[in-house]
Amino acid sequence: MHGLGPIAGVGRVRCIDLVLCYPDGAIVEKQATKEKRLSENEVHSLFAKTLDGEYDDDEPWDAIHALRKLGTDEVFVLAAAWCKSKDELRRSRGVDILAQLGSGSDADTMRSIGKKAVPVILKLLQTEKAGRPKASAIYALGHIGLRDAIPAIVRLTHHFDPDVRHAVAFSLGSFADEEICIDALLELMGDKDNSVRDWATFSLGSLGDADSPRIRRALAEALNDADDDVRFEAAIGLGKRRDRRSAAALEGILVDDPDNIHAIQATNLLLGFDEDRAIETVNLIASLRRLRRWGKQD
């Protein structure tokens, strides 16, 4: 989960709760006060800590977040140099740092840093053979969100490594209404890996606003997926598009979890209301049941 972004979740963390990209509505933590400037030794110490432990351990990611927030030219230069390292983990960590470098700054600064980082990341992606650095690079391109990177991401839709395909499904959520990305996400919704299908369904169904018979057909088919999370995302995506085929699934979600905000919003949309309309869940469930009965009579 750490490779996806700055938030580590416990249990079911839905994709929409993560920071995806900053050019199109990112969540940026602005500095309330000027950060203490770190010495060169302190910066190098943080870089060294990113190599400690296992890849997803908290300690190295704490160091990555600190370096991202610092966002200085010195950090950029060192991270870019690591992207050329002979060591696989250093290449991964270099990209991980660049992915959201400048997170302690304003959105314009992040965009500027991201534009500078993309050529470094694309160059790594062109030659990288190992799965972990390749996946890190794709995640980074999704975070940065520049459309110039779309072809490089889509090109890896059928990569043999499920972690790489997962990164593709994640990152295409930043461009979910682009036709070439819709095509790739539809393919990934049929992936053999549960997690890949989950993120592809979320990216297309919830992050994207595109609507067409083939998108609805794919989401409807995903209502019968073997994976619970895929079925959940399919129901939310169809509800958002006000498709009646989501009614039974949304009812089931709300019966089991009456406070599920995503299901509440999708149900409001399905029923023709504003997604944030305040209404008791028991009334939403009753409306869904009436809708299903009417549907059977059509």
WONOR-V915679 format. One record per backbone hydrogen bond with DSSP energy under -1.0 kcal/mol. CO is the residue of the C=O (numbers start at 1). NH is the residue of the N-H. Records with the same first field share a line. If there is no record, write none. Layout:
CO: NH ; NH
This chain:
1: 4
2: 5
11: 13
14: 17
15: 18
22: 26
39: 43
40: 44
41: 45
42: 46
43: 47
44: 48
45: 49
46: 50
48: 51
49: 52
54: 57
57: 61
58: 62
59: 63
60: 64
61: 65
62: 66
63: 67
64: 68
65: 69
66: 70
67: 71
68: 102
72: 76
73: 77
74: 78
75: 79
76: 80
77: 81
78: 82
79: 83
81: 84
82: 85
87: 91
88: 92
89: 93
90: 94
91: 95
92: 96
93: 97
94: 98
95: 99
98: 101
100: 103
102: 105
106: 110
107: 111
108: 112
109: 113
110: 114
111: 115
112: 116
113: 117
114: 118
117: 121
118: 122
119: 123
120: 124
121: 125
122: 126
124: 128
130: 134
131: 135
132: 136
133: 137
134: 138
135: 139
136: 140
137: 141
138: 142
139: 143
140: 144
141: 145
143: 22
146: 149
147: 150
149: 153
150: 154
151: 155
153: 156
154: 157
156: 159
161: 165
162: 166
163: 167
164: 168
165: 169
166: 170
167: 171
168: 172
170: 173
171: 174
172: 175
175: 178
178: 182
179: 183
180: 184
181: 185
182: 186
183: 187
184: 188
185: 189
187: 190
188: 191
193: 197
194: 198
195: 199
196: 200
197: 201
198: 202
199: 203
200: 204
201: 205
202: 206 ; 207
203: 208
212: 216
213: 217
214: 218
215: 219
216: 220
217: 221
218: 222
221: 224
222: 225
227: 231
228: 232
229: 233
230: 234
231: 235
232: 236
233: 237
234: 238
235: 239
236: 240
238: 243
239: 242
243: 246
244: 247
246: 250
247: 251
248: 252
249: 253
250: 254
251: 255
252: 256
253: 257
257: 260
260: 264
261: 265
262: 266
263: 267
264: 268
265: 269
266: 270
267: 271
268: 273
269: 272
274: 277
280: 284
281: 285
282: 286
283: 287
284: 288
285: 289
286: 290
287: 291
288: 292
289: 293
290: 294
291: 295
292: 296
293: 297
